[in-house]
Amino acid sequence: MANIRITKQFSFETGHALYGYDGKCRNVHGHSYKLSVTVIGIPIRDTANVKLGMVIDFGDLKKIVKEEIVNKFDHATVFNKNTPHVELAKELTERGHNVILADYQPTSENMVIDFAAKIKARLPENILLHSLKLQETETSFAEWFASDN
């Protein structure tokens, strides 16, 4: 049987600031992110399995991505943990805001690498993460492909 790729799309709102950047994105701002998650595998052939014909149940993939990415990043503000914005992050957290201090500069490129690692760790053994596309704006996005890594 053939390998099949399936894709599930997600959206979430996240703010960030790029520490040390020389343009407008050094300021705190936000994006309406769109994340496309593509996995690859062989559809289930066991006729006794309720998921017959599926690579992975879209609901199972949704659960993984929601728990690892969307629920954590939606309406959060992400800062590089080495930023001088740490005081702002602390104040926002104390006021009940969702703040993530990342080990990286929160660019789309670095976020998609982080997301790939988190999703791969949760997928069943027989399902491989094929690619991710993180769209920051209507015309700008970062992509991660397993074949490149």
Chimera marker file (.cmm) of the C-alpha trace (Angstrom):
<marker_set name="trace">
<marker id="1" x="0.000" y="0.000" z="0.000" r="1" g="1" b="0" radius="0.5"/>
<marker id="2" x="1.117" y="3.552" z="-0.715" r="1" g="1" b="0" radius="0.5"/>
<marker id="3" x="2.233" y="6.227" z="1.698" r="1" g="1" b="0" radius="0.5"/>
<marker id="4" x="-0.322" y="9.001" z="1.965" r="1" g="1" b="0" radius="0.5"/>
<marker id="5" x="0.156" y="12.544" z="3.246" r="1" g="1" b="0" radius="0.5"/>
<marker id="6" x="-2.615" y="14.233" z="5.193" r="1" g="1" b="0" radius="0.5"/>
<marker id="7" x="-2.698" y="17.837" z="6.339" r="1" g="1" b="0" radius="0.5"/>
<marker id="8" x="-4.560" y="19.559" z="9.162" r="1" g="1" b="0" radius="0.5"/>
<marker id="9" x="-4.648" y="23.348" z="9.442" r="1" g="1" b="0" radius="0.5"/>
<marker id="10" x="-4.750" y="25.435" z="12.612" r="1" g="1" b="0" radius="0.5"/>
<marker id="11" x="-4.872" y="29.126" z="13.447" r="1" g="1" b="0" radius="0.5"/>
<marker id="12" x="-3.905" y="31.079" z="16.533" r="1" g="1" b="0" radius="0.5"/>
<marker id="13" x="-3.093" y="34.630" z="17.599" r="1" g="1" b="0" radius="0.5"/>
<marker id="14" x="0.324" y="35.291" z="19.108" r="1" g="1" b="0" radius="0.5"/>
<marker id="15" x="2.312" y="38.385" z="20.014" r="1" g="1" b="0" radius="0.5"/>
<marker id="16" x="6.091" y="38.641" z="20.016" r="1" g="1" b="0" radius="0.5"/>
<marker id="17" x="9.044" y="40.995" z="19.840" r="1" g="1" b="0" radius="0.5"/>
<marker id="18" x="12.400" y="40.373" z="18.188" r="1" g="1" b="0" radius="0.5"/>
<marker id="19" x="15.181" y="41.305" z="20.584" r="1" g="1" b="0" radius="0.5"/>
<marker id="20" x="18.039" y="43.156" z="18.893" r="1" g="1" b="0" radius="0.5"/>
<marker id="21" x="16.276" y="43.400" z="15.542" r="1" g="1" b="0" radius="0.5"/>
<marker id="22" x="16.890" y="46.584" z="13.520" r="1" g="1" b="0" radius="0.5"/>
<marker id="23" x="13.347" y="47.050" z="12.230" r="1" g="1" b="0" radius="0.5"/>
<marker id="24" x="9.777" y="47.521" z="13.421" r="1" g="1" b="0" radius="0.5"/>
<marker id="25" x="9.507" y="43.928" z="14.651" r="1" g="1" b="0" radius="0.5"/>
<marker id="26" x="11.680" y="44.797" z="17.644" r="1" g="1" b="0" radius="0.5"/>
<marker id="27" x="8.455" y="46.254" z="19.061" r="1" g="1" b="0" radius="0.5"/>
<marker id="28" x="5.816" y="44.043" z="20.656" r="1" g="1" b="0" radius="0.5"/>
<marker id="29" x="3.268" y="43.147" z="17.973" r="1" g="1" b="0" radius="0.5"/>
<marker id="30" x="1.122" y="40.197" z="16.954" r="1" g="1" b="0" radius="0.5"/>
<marker id="31" x="0.157" y="37.920" z="14.105" r="1" g="1" b="0" radius="0.5"/>
<marker id="32" x="-2.744" y="35.731" z="13.117" r="1" g="1" b="0" radius="0.5"/>
<marker id="33" x="-0.685" y="32.602" z="12.522" r="1" g="1" b="0" radius="0.5"/>
<marker id="34" x="-1.818" y="29.737" z="10.308" r="1" g="1" b="0" radius="0.5"/>
<marker id="35" x="-0.107" y="26.399" z="10.847" r="1" g="1" b="0" radius="0.5"/>
<marker id="36" x="-0.399" y="23.535" z="8.355" r="1" g="1" b="0" radius="0.5"/>
<marker id="37" x="0.763" y="20.161" z="9.686" r="1" g="1" b="0" radius="0.5"/>
<marker id="38" x="1.378" y="17.378" z="7.166" r="1" g="1" b="0" radius="0.5"/>
<marker id="39" x="2.075" y="13.817" z="8.247" r="1" g="1" b="0" radius="0.5"/>
<marker id="40" x="2.786" y="10.754" z="6.143" r="1" g="1" b="0" radius="0.5"/>
<marker id="41" x="1.969" y="7.111" z="6.639" r="1" g="1" b="0" radius="0.5"/>
<marker id="42" x="0.205" y="4.045" z="5.293" r="1" g="1" b="0" radius="0.5"/>
<marker id="43" x="-3.564" y="3.960" z="5.765" r="1" g="1" b="0" radius="0.5"/>
<marker id="44" x="-4.719" y="1.327" z="8.286" r="1" g="1" b="0" radius="0.5"/>
<marker id="45" x="-5.606" y="-1.916" z="6.507" r="1" g="1" b="0" radius="0.5"/>
<marker id="46" x="-6.947" y="-3.913" z="9.450" r="1" g="1" b="0" radius="0.5"/>
<marker id="47" x="-10.675" y="-4.332" z="8.748" r="1" g="1" b="0" radius="0.5"/>
<marker id="48" x="-11.349" y="-4.782" z="12.469" r="1" g="1" b="0" radius="0.5"/>
<marker id="49" x="-9.856" y="-1.362" z="13.260" r="1" g="1" b="0" radius="0.5"/>
<marker id="50" x="-12.428" y="1.423" z="13.596" r="1" g="1" b="0" radius="0.5"/>
<marker id="51" x="-9.943" y="3.743" z="11.883" r="1" g="1" b="0" radius="0.5"/>
<marker id="52" x="-9.730" y="1.562" z="8.774" r="1" g="1" b="0" radius="0.5"/>
<marker id="53" x="-8.434" y="3.555" z="5.813" r="1" g="1" b="0" radius="0.5"/>
<marker id="54" x="-6.967" y="6.394" z="7.898" r="1" g="1" b="0" radius="0.5"/>
<marker id="55" x="-3.306" y="7.351" z="8.155" r="1" g="1" b="0" radius="0.5"/>
<marker id="56" x="-4.153" y="8.977" z="11.488" r="1" g="1" b="0" radius="0.5"/>
<marker id="57" x="-7.506" y="10.183" z="12.699" r="1" g="1" b="0" radius="0.5"/>
<marker id="58" x="-7.674" y="13.948" z="12.056" r="1" g="1" b="0" radius="0.5"/>
<marker id="59" x="-9.051" y="14.251" z="15.599" r="1" g="1" b="0" radius="0.5"/>
<marker id="60" x="-5.954" y="12.545" z="17.037" r="1" g="1" b="0" radius="0.5"/>
<marker id="61" x="-3.655" y="14.849" z="15.066" r="1" g="1" b="0" radius="0.5"/>
<marker id="62" x="-5.733" y="17.840" z="16.183" r="1" g="1" b="0" radius="0.5"/>
<marker id="63" x="-5.390" y="16.790" z="19.831" r="1" g="1" b="0" radius="0.5"/>
<marker id="64" x="-1.582" y="16.604" z="19.559" r="1" g="1" b="0" radius="0.5"/>
<marker id="65" x="-1.195" y="19.978" z="17.828" r="1" g="1" b="0" radius="0.5"/>
<marker id="66" x="-3.706" y="21.721" z="20.088" r="1" g="1" b="0" radius="0.5"/>
<marker id="67" x="-1.997" y="20.442" z="23.248" r="1" g="1" b="0" radius="0.5"/>
<marker id="68" x="1.572" y="21.115" z="22.098" r="1" g="1" b="0" radius="0.5"/>
<marker id="69" x="1.171" y="24.327" z="20.091" r="1" g="1" b="0" radius="0.5"/>
<marker id="70" x="-2.196" y="26.038" z="19.805" r="1" g="1" b="0" radius="0.5"/>
<marker id="71" x="-3.298" y="25.937" z="23.457" r="1" g="1" b="0" radius="0.5"/>
<marker id="72" x="0.118" y="27.213" z="24.569" r="1" g="1" b="0" radius="0.5"/>
<marker id="73" x="0.757" y="29.873" z="21.925" r="1" g="1" b="0" radius="0.5"/>
<marker id="74" x="-2.757" y="31.195" z="21.272" r="1" g="1" b="0" radius="0.5"/>
<marker id="75" x="-3.093" y="34.675" z="22.770" r="1" g="1" b="0" radius="0.5"/>
<marker id="76" x="0.369" y="34.408" z="24.313" r="1" g="1" b="0" radius="0.5"/>
<marker id="77" x="3.260" y="36.817" z="23.964" r="1" g="1" b="0" radius="0.5"/>
<marker id="78" x="6.586" y="35.195" z="23.094" r="1" g="1" b="0" radius="0.5"/>
<marker id="79" x="9.920" y="36.721" z="23.991" r="1" g="1" b="0" radius="0.5"/>
<marker id="80" x="13.475" y="35.481" z="23.632" r="1" g="1" b="0" radius="0.5"/>
<marker id="81" x="14.416" y="34.575" z="27.223" r="1" g="1" b="0" radius="0.5"/>
<marker id="82" x="17.587" y="36.694" z="26.850" r="1" g="1" b="0" radius="0.5"/>
<marker id="83" x="15.674" y="39.849" z="25.972" r="1" g="1" b="0" radius="0.5"/>
<marker id="84" x="15.626" y="42.984" z="28.093" r="1" g="1" b="0" radius="0.5"/>
<marker id="85" x="11.840" y="42.556" z="27.837" r="1" g="1" b="0" radius="0.5"/>
<marker id="86" x="12.154" y="40.063" z="30.724" r="1" g="1" b="0" radius="0.5"/>
<marker id="87" x="10.926" y="42.739" z="33.143" r="1" g="1" b="0" radius="0.5"/>
<marker id="88" x="7.939" y="43.405" z="30.893" r="1" g="1" b="0" radius="0.5"/>
<marker id="89" x="7.340" y="39.647" z="30.651" r="1" g="1" b="0" radius="0.5"/>
<marker id="90" x="7.428" y="39.358" z="34.431" r="1" g="1" b="0" radius="0.5"/>
<marker id="91" x="4.959" y="42.218" z="34.851" r="1" g="1" b="0" radius="0.5"/>
<marker id="92" x="2.615" y="40.802" z="32.213" r="1" g="1" b="0" radius="0.5"/>
<marker id="93" x="2.722" y="37.377" z="33.872" r="1" g="1" b="0" radius="0.5"/>
<marker id="94" x="1.968" y="38.915" z="37.259" r="1" g="1" b="0" radius="0.5"/>
<marker id="95" x="-1.059" y="40.601" z="35.681" r="1" g="1" b="0" radius="0.5"/>
<marker id="96" x="-2.336" y="37.246" z="34.444" r="1" g="1" b="0" radius="0.5"/>
<marker id="97" x="-1.090" y="37.360" z="30.855" r="1" g="1" b="0" radius="0.5"/>
<marker id="98" x="0.187" y="34.284" z="29.033" r="1" g="1" b="0" radius="0.5"/>
<marker id="99" x="3.898" y="34.869" z="28.384" r="1" g="1" b="0" radius="0.5"/>
<marker id="100" x="6.337" y="32.391" z="26.863" r="1" g="1" b="0" radius="0.5"/>
<marker id="101" x="10.070" y="32.920" z="27.335" r="1" g="1" b="0" radius="0.5"/>
<marker id="102" x="11.595" y="30.900" z="24.493" r="1" g="1" b="0" radius="0.5"/>
<marker id="103" x="15.136" y="29.587" z="24.183" r="1" g="1" b="0" radius="0.5"/>
<marker id="104" x="15.255" y="31.210" z="20.754" r="1" g="1" b="0" radius="0.5"/>
<marker id="105" x="14.482" y="34.408" z="18.885" r="1" g="1" b="0" radius="0.5"/>
<marker id="106" x="10.717" y="34.041" z="18.179" r="1" g="1" b="0" radius="0.5"/>
<marker id="107" x="10.875" y="34.306" z="14.404" r="1" g="1" b="0" radius="0.5"/>
<marker id="108" x="8.640" y="32.147" z="12.230" r="1" g="1" b="0" radius="0.5"/>
<marker id="109" x="11.723" y="30.171" z="11.252" r="1" g="1" b="0" radius="0.5"/>
<marker id="110" x="12.631" y="29.297" z="14.841" r="1" g="1" b="0" radius="0.5"/>
<marker id="111" x="9.043" y="28.745" z="15.885" r="1" g="1" b="0" radius="0.5"/>
<marker id="112" x="8.490" y="26.198" z="13.105" r="1" g="1" b="0" radius="0.5"/>
<marker id="113" x="11.632" y="24.287" z="14.205" r="1" g="1" b="0" radius="0.5"/>
<marker id="114" x="10.330" y="24.260" z="17.790" r="1" g="1" b="0" radius="0.5"/>
<marker id="115" x="6.872" y="23.148" z="16.666" r="1" g="1" b="0" radius="0.5"/>
<marker id="116" x="8.327" y="20.315" z="14.544" r="1" g="1" b="0" radius="0.5"/>
<marker id="117" x="10.221" y="18.887" z="17.523" r="1" g="1" b="0" radius="0.5"/>
<marker id="118" x="7.148" y="19.074" z="19.764" r="1" g="1" b="0" radius="0.5"/>
<marker id="119" x="4.821" y="17.444" z="17.246" r="1" g="1" b="0" radius="0.5"/>
<marker id="120" x="7.290" y="14.710" z="16.221" r="1" g="1" b="0" radius="0.5"/>
<marker id="121" x="7.693" y="13.678" z="19.864" r="1" g="1" b="0" radius="0.5"/>
<marker id="122" x="3.937" y="12.997" z="20.153" r="1" g="1" b="0" radius="0.5"/>
<marker id="123" x="3.203" y="11.188" z="16.882" r="1" g="1" b="0" radius="0.5"/>
<marker id="124" x="2.660" y="7.412" z="16.860" r="1" g="1" b="0" radius="0.5"/>
<marker id="125" x="5.702" y="5.415" z="15.668" r="1" g="1" b="0" radius="0.5"/>
<marker id="126" x="4.172" y="4.572" z="12.295" r="1" g="1" b="0" radius="0.5"/>
<marker id="127" x="3.351" y="8.210" z="11.471" r="1" g="1" b="0" radius="0.5"/>
<marker id="128" x="6.081" y="10.596" z="10.319" r="1" g="1" b="0" radius="0.5"/>
<marker id="129" x="5.967" y="14.370" z="10.349" r="1" g="1" b="0" radius="0.5"/>
<marker id="130" x="6.410" y="15.348" z="6.714" r="1" g="1" b="0" radius="0.5"/>
<marker id="131" x="6.218" y="19.149" z="6.829" r="1" g="1" b="0" radius="0.5"/>
<marker id="132" x="5.012" y="22.237" z="8.623" r="1" g="1" b="0" radius="0.5"/>
<marker id="133" x="4.073" y="25.593" z="7.174" r="1" g="1" b="0" radius="0.5"/>
<marker id="134" x="3.780" y="28.519" z="9.575" r="1" g="1" b="0" radius="0.5"/>
<marker id="135" x="2.173" y="31.518" z="7.937" r="1" g="1" b="0" radius="0.5"/>
<marker id="136" x="2.818" y="34.786" z="9.763" r="1" g="1" b="0" radius="0.5"/>
<marker id="137" x="1.037" y="37.103" z="7.348" r="1" g="1" b="0" radius="0.5"/>
<marker id="138" x="-0.912" y="36.632" z="4.136" r="1" g="1" b="0" radius="0.5"/>
<marker id="139" x="2.345" y="36.753" z="2.144" r="1" g="1" b="0" radius="0.5"/>
<marker id="140" x="5.036" y="35.519" z="4.577" r="1" g="1" b="0" radius="0.5"/>
<marker id="141" x="5.650" y="32.036" z="5.915" r="1" g="1" b="0" radius="0.5"/>
<marker id="142" x="8.316" y="29.573" z="7.039" r="1" g="1" b="0" radius="0.5"/>
<marker id="143" x="8.332" y="25.908" z="6.089" r="1" g="1" b="0" radius="0.5"/>
<marker id="144" x="9.972" y="22.861" z="7.677" r="1" g="1" b="0" radius="0.5"/>
<marker id="145" x="10.409" y="19.615" z="5.719" r="1" g="1" b="0" radius="0.5"/>
<marker id="146" x="11.602" y="16.343" z="7.261" r="1" g="1" b="0" radius="0.5"/>
<marker id="147" x="13.530" y="15.604" z="4.063" r="1" g="1" b="0" radius="0.5"/>
<marker id="148" x="15.656" y="18.737" z="4.662" r="1" g="1" b="0" radius="0.5"/>
<marker id="149" x="16.514" y="17.814" z="8.224" r="1" g="1" b="0" radius="0.5"/>
<link id1="1" id2="2" r="1" g="1" b="0" radius="0.2"/>
<link id1="2" id2="3" r="1" g="1" b="0" radius="0.2"/>
<link id1="3" id2="4" r="1" g="1" b="0" radius="0.2"/>
<link id1="4" id2="5" r="1" g="1" b="0" radius="0.2"/>
<link id1="5" id2="6" r="1" g="1" b="0" radius="0.2"/>
<link id1="6" id2="7" r="1" g="1" b="0" radius="0.2"/>
<link id1="7" id2="8" r="1" g="1" b="0" radius="0.2"/>
<link id1="8" id2="9" r="1" g="1" b="0" radius="0.2"/>
<link id1="9" id2="10" r="1" g="1" b="0" radius="0.2"/>
<link id1="10" id2="11" r="1" g="1" b="0" radius="0.2"/>
<link id1="11" id2="12" r="1" g="1" b="0" radius="0.2"/>
<link id1="12" id2="13" r="1" g="1" b="0" radius="0.2"/>
<link id1="13" id2="14" r="1" g="1" b="0" radius="0.2"/>
<link id1="14" id2="15" r="1" g="1" b="0" radius="0.2"/>
<link id1="15" id2="16" r="1" g="1" b="0" radius="0.2"/>
<link id1="16" id2="17" r="1" g="1" b="0" radius="0.2"/>
<link id1="17" id2="18" r="1" g="1" b="0" radius="0.2"/>
<link id1="18" id2="19" r="1" g="1" b="0" radius="0.2"/>
<link id1="19" id2="20" r="1" g="1" b="0" radius="0.2"/>
<link id1="20" id2="21" r="1" g="1" b="0" radius="0.2"/>
<link id1="21" id2="22" r="1" g="1" b="0" radius="0.2"/>
<link id1="22" id2="23" r="1" g="1" b="0" radius="0.2"/>
<link id1="23" id2="24" r="1" g="1" b="0" radius="0.2"/>
<link id1="24" id2="25" r="1" g="1" b="0" radius="0.2"/>
<link id1="25" id2="26" r="1" g="1" b="0" radius="0.2"/>
<link id1="26" id2="27" r="1" g="1" b="0" radius="0.2"/>
<link id1="27" id2="28" r="1" g="1" b="0" radius="0.2"/>
<link id1="28" id2="29" r="1" g="1" b="0" radius="0.2"/>
<link id1="29" id2="30" r="1" g="1" b="0" radius="0.2"/>
<link id1="30" id2="31" r="1" g="1" b="0" radius="0.2"/>
<link id1="31" id2="32" r="1" g="1" b="0" radius="0.2"/>
<link id1="32" id2="33" r="1" g="1" b="0" radius="0.2"/>
<link id1="33" id2="34" r="1" g="1" b="0" radius="0.2"/>
<link id1="34" id2="35" r="1" g="1" b="0" radius="0.2"/>
<link id1="35" id2="36" r="1" g="1" b="0" radius="0.2"/>
<link id1="36" id2="37" r="1" g="1" b="0" radius="0.2"/>
<link id1="37" id2="38" r="1" g="1" b="0" radius="0.2"/>
<link id1="38" id2="39" r="1" g="1" b="0" radius="0.2"/>
<link id1="39" id2="40" r="1" g="1" b="0" radius="0.2"/>
<link id1="40" id2="41" r="1" g="1" b="0" radius="0.2"/>
<link id1="41" id2="42" r="1" g="1" b="0" radius="0.2"/>
<link id1="42" id2="43" r="1" g="1" b="0" radius="0.2"/>
<link id1="43" id2="44" r="1" g="1" b="0" radius="0.2"/>
<link id1="44" id2="45" r="1" g="1" b="0" radius="0.2"/>
<link id1="45" id2="46" r="1" g="1" b="0" radius="0.2"/>
<link id1="46" id2="47" r="1" g="1" b="0" radius="0.2"/>
<link id1="47" id2="48" r="1" g="1" b="0" radius="0.2"/>
<link id1="48" id2="49" r="1" g="1" b="0" radius="0.2"/>
<link id1="49" id2="50" r="1" g="1" b="0" radius="0.2"/>
<link id1="50" id2="51" r="1" g="1" b="0" radius="0.2"/>
<link id1="51" id2="52" r="1" g="1" b="0" radius="0.2"/>
<link id1="52" id2="53" r="1" g="1" b="0" radius="0.2"/>
<link id1="53" id2="54" r="1" g="1" b="0" radius="0.2"/>
<link id1="54" id2="55" r="1" g="1" b="0" radius="0.2"/>
<link id1="55" id2="56" r="1" g="1" b="0" radius="0.2"/>
<link id1="56" id2="57" r="1" g="1" b="0" radius="0.2"/>
<link id1="57" id2="58" r="1" g="1" b="0" radius="0.2"/>
<link id1="58" id2="59" r="1" g="1" b="0" radius="0.2"/>
<link id1="59" id2="60" r="1" g="1" b="0" radius="0.2"/>
<link id1="60" id2="61" r="1" g="1" b="0" radius="0.2"/>
<link id1="61" id2="62" r="1" g="1" b="0" radius="0.2"/>
<link id1="62" id2="63" r="1" g="1" b="0" radius="0.2"/>
<link id1="63" id2="64" r="1" g="1" b="0" radius="0.2"/>
<link id1="64" id2="65" r="1" g="1" b="0" radius="0.2"/>
<link id1="65" id2="66" r="1" g="1" b="0" radius="0.2"/>
<link id1="66" id2="67" r="1" g="1" b="0" radius="0.2"/>
<link id1="67" id2="68" r="1" g="1" b="0" radius="0.2"/>
<link id1="68" id2="69" r="1" g="1" b="0" radius="0.2"/>
<link id1="69" id2="70" r="1" g="1" b="0" radius="0.2"/>
<link id1="70" id2="71" r="1" g="1" b="0" radius="0.2"/>
<link id1="71" id2="72" r="1" g="1" b="0" radius="0.2"/>
<link id1="72" id2="73" r="1" g="1" b="0" radius="0.2"/>
<link id1="73" id2="74" r="1" g="1" b="0" radius="0.2"/>
<link id1="74" id2="75" r="1" g="1" b="0" radius="0.2"/>
<link id1="75" id2="76" r="1" g="1" b="0" radius="0.2"/>
<link id1="76" id2="77" r="1" g="1" b="0" radius="0.2"/>
<link id1="77" id2="78" r="1" g="1" b="0" radius="0.2"/>
<link id1="78" id2="79" r="1" g="1" b="0" radius="0.2"/>
<link id1="79" id2="80" r="1" g="1" b="0" radius="0.2"/>
<link id1="80" id2="81" r="1" g="1" b="0" radius="0.2"/>
<link id1="81" id2="82" r="1" g="1" b="0" radius="0.2"/>
<link id1="82" id2="83" r="1" g="1" b="0" radius="0.2"/>
<link id1="83" id2="84" r="1" g="1" b="0" radius="0.2"/>
<link id1="84" id2="85" r="1" g="1" b="0" radius="0.2"/>
<link id1="85" id2="86" r="1" g="1" b="0" radius="0.2"/>
<link id1="86" id2="87" r="1" g="1" b="0" radius="0.2"/>
<link id1="87" id2="88" r="1" g="1" b="0" radius="0.2"/>
<link id1="88" id2="89" r="1" g="1" b="0" radius="0.2"/>
<link id1="89" id2="90" r="1" g="1" b="0" radius="0.2"/>
<link id1="90" id2="91" r="1" g="1" b="0" radius="0.2"/>
<link id1="91" id2="92" r="1" g="1" b="0" radius="0.2"/>
<link id1="92" id2="93" r="1" g="1" b="0" radius="0.2"/>
<link id1="93" id2="94" r="1" g="1" b="0" radius="0.2"/>
<link id1="94" id2="95" r="1" g="1" b="0" radius="0.2"/>
<link id1="95" id2="96" r="1" g="1" b="0" radius="0.2"/>
<link id1="96" id2="97" r="1" g="1" b="0" radius="0.2"/>
<link id1="97" id2="98" r="1" g="1" b="0" radius="0.2"/>
<link id1="98" id2="99" r="1" g="1" b="0" radius="0.2"/>
<link id1="99" id2="100" r="1" g="1" b="0" radius="0.2"/>
<link id1="100" id2="101" r="1" g="1" b="0" radius="0.2"/>
<link id1="101" id2="102" r="1" g="1" b="0" radius="0.2"/>
<link id1="102" id2="103" r="1" g="1" b="0" radius="0.2"/>
<link id1="103" id2="104" r="1" g="1" b="0" radius="0.2"/>
<link id1="104" id2="105" r="1" g="1" b="0" radius="0.2"/>
<link id1="105" id2="106" r="1" g="1" b="0" radius="0.2"/>
<link id1="106" id2="107" r="1" g="1" b="0" radius="0.2"/>
<link id1="107" id2="108" r="1" g="1" b="0" radius="0.2"/>
<link id1="108" id2="109" r="1" g="1" b="0" radius="0.2"/>
<link id1="109" id2="110" r="1" g="1" b="0" radius="0.2"/>
<link id1="110" id2="111" r="1" g="1" b="0" radius="0.2"/>
<link id1="111" id2="112" r="1" g="1" b="0" radius="0.2"/>
<link id1="112" id2="113" r="1" g="1" b="0" radius="0.2"/>
<link id1="113" id2="114" r="1" g="1" b="0" radius="0.2"/>
<link id1="114" id2="115" r="1" g="1" b="0" radius="0.2"/>
<link id1="115" id2="116" r="1" g="1" b="0" radius="0.2"/>
<link id1="116" id2="117" r="1" g="1" b="0" radius="0.2"/>
<link id1="117" id2="118" r="1" g="1" b="0" radius="0.2"/>
<link id1="118" id2="119" r="1" g="1" b="0" radius="0.2"/>
<link id1="119" id2="120" r="1" g="1" b="0" radius="0.2"/>
<link id1="120" id2="121" r="1" g="1" b="0" radius="0.2"/>
<link id1="121" id2="122" r="1" g="1" b="0" radius="0.2"/>
<link id1="122" id2="123" r="1" g="1" b="0" radius="0.2"/>
<link id1="123" id2="124" r="1" g="1" b="0" radius="0.2"/>
<link id1="124" id2="125" r="1" g="1" b="0" radius="0.2"/>
<link id1="125" id2="126" r="1" g="1" b="0" radius="0.2"/>
<link id1="126" id2="127" r="1" g="1" b="0" radius="0.2"/>
<link id1="127" id2="128" r="1" g="1" b="0" radius="0.2"/>
<link id1="128" id2="129" r="1" g="1" b="0" radius="0.2"/>
<link id1="129" id2="130" r="1" g="1" b="0" radius="0.2"/>
<link id1="130" id2="131" r="1" g="1" b="0" radius="0.2"/>
<link id1="131" id2="132" r="1" g="1" b="0" radius="0.2"/>
<link id1="132" id2="133" r="1" g="1" b="0" radius="0.2"/>
<link id1="133" id2="134" r="1" g="1" b="0" radius="0.2"/>
<link id1="134" id2="135" r="1" g="1" b="0" radius="0.2"/>
<link id1="135" id2="136" r="1" g="1" b="0" radius="0.2"/>
<link id1="136" id2="137" r="1" g="1" b="0" radius="0.2"/>
<link id1="137" id2="138" r="1" g="1" b="0" radius="0.2"/>
<link id1="138" id2="139" r="1" g="1" b="0" radius="0.2"/>
<link id1="139" id2="140" r="1" g="1" b="0" radius="0.2"/>
<link id1="140" id2="141" r="1" g="1" b="0" radius="0.2"/>
<link id1="141" id2="142" r="1" g="1" b="0" radius="0.2"/>
<link id1="142" id2="143" r="1" g="1" b="0" radius="0.2"/>
<link id1="143" id2="144" r="1" g="1" b="0" radius="0.2"/>
<link id1="144" id2="145" r="1" g="1" b="0" radius="0.2"/>
<link id1="145" id2="146" r="1" g="1" b="0" radius="0.2"/>
<link id1="146" id2="147" r="1" g="1" b="0" radius="0.2"/>
<link id1="147" id2="148" r="1" g="1" b="0" radius="0.2"/>
<link id1="148" id2="149" r="1" g="1" b="0" radius="0.2"/>
</marker_set>
